[in-house]
Amino acid sequence: MKLQDDLLCKRIGSAIKEDGFLSHCPITVNCLNGTAYLRGKVETPEQRIEAERIARHTYGVKSVVNELGFYRHSLRG
């Protein structure tokens, strides 16, 4: 399973980096037994949804655990 999990992580990570909407977000992907774990920070709920969509639609992924958080923006100008 380790080899398959490594391949899944590479596929998901590459797809996220190639996505212009997500390429600047620090997202880490870990895989275990076909489950993809997404960790890191995004700016919007839409980015969080898109990252999960990419992972879910990657061939071989059985499930996705989306642990992505959001950046806290300062209210100061």
Secondary structure, 3 states (H helix, E strand, C coil): CHHHHHHHHHHHHHHHHHCCCCCCCCEEEEEECCEEEEEEEECCHHHHHHHHHHHHCCCCCCEEEEEEEECCCCCCC
